[in-house]
Amino acid sequence: MDKRKVIYYRDELNDEFSTAQITPRTIDESYVYINDSVFKKFTHIFWYRIVATPIAWLYVKLVFHQKTVGRKAFKECKKKGYFMYGNHTQVVGDPFIPNIINFPKNDYIIVHPNNVSMPVLGKVTPSLGALPLPDDKGAYKNFLAAIDTHIERKHTVVVYPEAHIWPYYTKIRPFPDTSFTYPAKLLAPVYCFTNTYHKRRHGKEPKIITYVDGPFFPDPEKPIKARRRELRDRVYEAMCKRAECSDHEQIRYIKVED
């Protein structure tokens, strides 16, 4: 449990409140995003399905008593690759929840390079579906190719458009439309999921209810910039509406004016 009761912030777009302190590695052109060797396929199945999926289920159900509302929406695109966008409010829960609400899809999460830079776990997270953001043009090309491949293979690409973790935050921060370029270019379906917080009768951790909305489809008749803006606005509107369902504030966030 995060013991902070009040957090003061200045910038909703750039302030970061994760307590993890990690020196990120450089993600350059040599970083391998997709490795189709037999060994790597085995390690993915082992770490993702045999190890991580049961742990994820136990964690979100036992710690947060997590419940999903609207999961049936995924049926419309179950035979397609698609994108999921969510609010970024849990250090451990955020990598786990997409796996649970979207099962049995294979989820690949766009992450900060911190997630592949940890001494031990950083060697495992790529097998769990981590796609670290690139640091140079060569890596960016490979990164985009990996996203294209996963969508073609009917996987899910998960994005946290707020970028920075605000633990237990009950509102939606005004994220830009940049990350919606991916589905806008690929004309891929988009879903959003919103984790809301609720007081439990027993236990210190709040209950999480996750709302699923979508699918939202990019308009092929519009330019890419207009597509991504429209997708962003529809997702943001849906998430803001769902965020109003939260009825418990575990941590109070107060804006400090300069």
GITAHU-V261050 format. One record per residue. N is the residue number from 1. PSI is psi in whole degrees, 0 to 359 (999 if undefined). OMEGA is omega as a letter, one per 40 degrees, with the letter a starting at -180 (* if undefined). BURIAL is + if it has 16 or more other ideal C-beta (glycine too) atoms within 10 Angstrom, else -. Layout:
N_PSI_OMEGA_BURIAL / N_PSI_OMEGA_BURIAL
This chain:
1_139_i_- / 2_119_a_- / 3_355_i_- / 4_134_a_- / 5_332_i_- / 6_135_i_- / 7_130_i_+ / 8_136_a_- / 9_160_i_+ / 10_322_a_- / 11_110_a_- / 12_336_a_+ / 13_329_a_- / 14_345_i_- / 15_138_a_- / 16_131_a_- / 17_18_i_+ / 18_141_a_- / 19_355_a_- / 20_135_i_- / 21_101_a_- / 22_136_i_- / 23_114_a_- / 24_145_i_+ / 25_163_i_- / 26_127_i_- / 27_98_a_+ / 28_193_a_- / 29_339_a_- / 30_348_a_- / 31_130_a_+ / 32_112_a_- / 33_323_a_+ / 34_124_i_- / 35_111_a_- / 36_20_i_- / 37_157_i_- / 38_320_a_- / 39_315_a_- / 40_326_i_- / 41_321_i_- / 42_315_a_- / 43_326_i_+ / 44_312_i_+ / 45_317_a_- / 46_305_a_- / 47_321_a_+ / 48_312_a_+ / 49_314_a_- / 50_323_a_- / 51_301_a_- / 52_319_a_+ / 53_312_i_+ / 54_320_i_- / 55_317_i_- / 56_314_a_+ / 57_312_a_- / 58_319_a_- / 59_307_a_+ / 60_331_a_+ / 61_319_a_- / 62_321_a_- / 63_315_a_+ / 64_357_a_+ / 65_43_a_+ / 66_141_i_+ / 67_142_i_+ / 68_132_i_+ / 69_125_i_+ / 70_15_a_+ / 71_336_a_+ / 72_341_a_- / 73_334_a_- / 74_339_a_+ / 75_328_a_- / 76_330_a_- / 77_25_a_+ / 78_338_i_- / 79_16_i_- / 80_163_i_- / 81_145_a_+ / 82_172_a_+ / 83_146_i_+ / 84_134_i_+ / 85_133_a_+ / 86_165_i_+ / 87_142_a_+ / 88_91_a_+ / 89_4_a_+ / 90_134_i_+ / 91_312_a_- / 92_318_a_- / 93_325_a_+ / 94_322_i_+ / 95_335_a_+ / 96_318_a_+ / 97_317_i_+ / 98_322_i_+ / 99_322_a_+ / 100_313_a_+ / 101_339_a_+ / 102_5_a_+ / 103_137_e_- / 104_22_i_- / 105_153_i_+ / 106_120_a_+ / 107_137_i_+ / 108_120_a_+ / 109_128_i_+ / 110_123_a_+ / 111_165_i_+ / 112_148_i_+ / 113_341_i_+ / 114_324_a_+ / 115_344_i_+ / 116_17_a_+ / 117_355_i_+ / 118_146_a_+ / 119_316_a_- / 120_304_a_- / 121_331_i_- / 122_337_i_+ / 123_340_a_- / 124_326_a_+ / 125_326_i_+ / 126_325_i_+ / 127_342_i_+ / 128_356_i_+ / 129_13_a_+ / 130_130_i_+ / 131_93_a_+ / 132_142_i_+ / 133_138_a_- / 134_159_i_+ / 135_348_i_+ / 136_175_a_- / 137_320_i_- / 138_316_i_- / 139_324_a_+ / 140_320_i_- / 141_315_i_- / 142_323_i_+ / 143_312_i_+ / 144_322_i_+ / 145_323_i_- / 146_318_i_+ / 147_315_i_+ / 148_315_a_+ / 149_316_a_- / 150_321_i_+ / 151_319_i_+ / 152_326_a_- / 153_9_i_- / 154_31_i_- / 155_179_i_+ / 156_135_i_+ / 157_122_a_+ / 158_134_a_+ / 159_136_i_+ / 160_93_a_+ / 161_341_i_+ / 162_342_i_+ / 163_316_a_+ / 164_143_a_+ / 165_125_i_+ / 166_98_a_+ / 167_128_i_+ / 168_16_a_+ / 169_136_a_+ / 170_4_i_+ / 171_177_i_+ / 172_126_i_+ / 173_150_a_+ / 174_79_a_- / 175_152_i_+ / 176_176_a_- / 177_5_a_+ / 178_313_a_- / 179_353_i_+ / 180_3_i_+ / 181_323_a_+ / 182_301_a_+ / 183_331_i_+ / 184_320_i_+ / 185_320_a_- / 186_354_a_+ / 187_42_a_- / 188_150_i_+ / 189_155_a_+ / 190_134_i_+ / 191_160_i_+ / 192_151_i_+ / 193_136_a_+ / 194_118_i_+ / 195_122_i_+ / 196_156_a_+ / 197_139_a_+ / 198_141_a_- / 199_134_i_- / 200_150_i_- / 201_322_i_- / 202_145_i_- / 203_150_a_- / 204_331_a_- / 205_142_i_+ / 206_163_i_+ / 207_139_i_+ / 208_125_i_+ / 209_123_a_+ / 210_123_i_+ / 211_131_i_+ / 212_132_i_+ / 213_150_a_+ / 214_188_e_+ / 215_151_i_+ / 216_134_a_+ / 217_135_i_+ / 218_145_a_+ / 219_110_a_- / 220_345_a_- / 221_350_a_- / 222_155_i_- / 223_158_a_- / 224_317_a_- / 225_322_i_- / 226_322_i_- / 227_310_a_+ / 228_325_i_+ / 229_318_i_+ / 230_318_i_+ / 231_314_i_+ / 232_315_a_+ / 233_321_a_- / 234_319_i_+ / 235_314_a_+ / 236_317_i_+ / 237_315_a_- / 238_317_a_+ / 239_321_i_+ / 240_320_i_- / 241_317_i_- / 242_324_a_+ / 243_335_i_+ / 244_346_i_- / 245_341_i_- / 246_136_i_+ / 247_15_a_- / 248_133_a_- / 249_98_a_- / 250_320_i_+ / 251_133_i_+ / 252_129_i_- / 253_127_a_+ / 254_127_i_- / 255_133_i_- / 256_123_i_- / 257_135_i_- / 258_999_*_-
